[in-house]
């Protein structure tokens, strides 16, 4: 392709700019010279009239009144002429100024048009060069692809002739299919596979696993095509649950299930997304009125504290240092305790007496304290809207005391009544902490830094919470070997008491516990 040789000449344009200026400047100089000459003539005329008036006034002692009027009349006439002359000069000056302004504007417009034309030509020239380079690259890629196809066809022809010579009449294997070993999964999927071994591998019984597969079947099932057979629903769910249960790297996961690494990663995210969208509205939701009454009674039987509808706890999930906003995810308290740089995101959850999550808030950076995570949660917004009037959610010492959040006393010197209250409220706190310990113990991927990207992590964590609820509701016992000790550093918020009424209510609850002999004596 031939390039245009009419590249804009900048010297031609800048010389043209210089030719536009002298005419306007010469006009300005002539008008200034004329104004100066006229002003000088008026000044000389005024001085002559003034001198004649002074001479007449000096000789006025001996002259008559008639002689006095004549110079005065001349002076008035001169002044009037001067005023008229000044008006005409001002009009001429304004006219000249408007002409000069119009001339300058025309010159500016000519310059602007010239510069726009110059840069437009320059941009066209650059675009033409880029188009030429793009066509060259496209031709080179086409040639390379043609060479590769030719080489591949030659290789296939030679391989086919070799097979014909050997007399093998079997069907040729597709080139894009890689033979992978699926023996492990085929064994697990067999009906005779032991129940205990299946539960140890997938953290749940076969019945629960089948129930999850049935619930998700219509959302994750794929159809077979002429090129390949679709991965069965059970294998899809098994890949996801095994990954969550063990935290096994994707390269080992792909070998175990006989699938590609990218396929396993894609399956994990697809199944987790389906669990969140399909199963979360059914198995993780705020209880209705009848359920709340039962929850209140169960918590009161545990601690003696009335109107408690949930136990709240906040834990941290370790992550790899993100590429953006690193400081926000830096966990200072875990770093100081473990002597190793730690980054994390938070998971805040409210559980019922059985350890089933009724509300979760996932994904806020690990540098945020518990009280700030609470203020960012949807639960906080619903509470401000009146959802939690006249009920309590028991929080840890990292949460503030509010009209709906009940926390233990945190001051240094406590009375017997306050000690007894902290002991009883600690029993409610233990319900949430044990639930989170089972969550992390059952799904080991939450205990170590995962390969999942930060933007996909809330979906995976939400799926873990839903699967935890399903196991808890179906009374799937956790293997004692999987129990872990949960450690989360809590700091007292700067404003520990947000409501005077809640402070009085807490004191009344503490007094009633001790007065009615509900409080224990463990603090002694």
Secondary structure, 3 states (H helix, E strand, C coil): CCCCCCCCCHHHHHHHHHHCCHHHHHHHHHHHHHHHHHHHHHHHHHHHHHHHHHHHHHCCCCCCHHHHHHHHHHHHHHHHHHHHHHHHHHHHHHHHHHHHHHHHHHHHHHHHHHHHHHHHHHHHHHHHHHHHHHHHHHHHHHHHHHHHHHHHHHHHHHHHHHHHHHCCCCCCCCCCCCCCCCHHHHHHCCCCCCHHHHHHHHCCCHHHHHHHHHHHHHHHCCCCCCCCCCCCHHHHHHHHHHHHHHCCCHHHHHHHHCCCHHHHHHHHHHHHHHHHHHHHHHHCCCCCHHHHHHHHHHHHHHHCCCCEEEEEEEEEEECCCCCCCHHHHECHHHHHHHCCCCEEEEEEEEECCCCCEEEEEEEEECCCCHHHHHHHCHHHHHHHCCCCCCCEEECCCCCCECCCEECCCCCCCCCHHHHHHHHHHHHHHHHHHHHHHHHHHHCHHHCCCCCCCHHHHHHHHHHHHHHHHHHHHCCCCCCHHHCCCCCCCCCCCCCCECCHHHHHHHHHHHHHHHHCCCCCCCCC
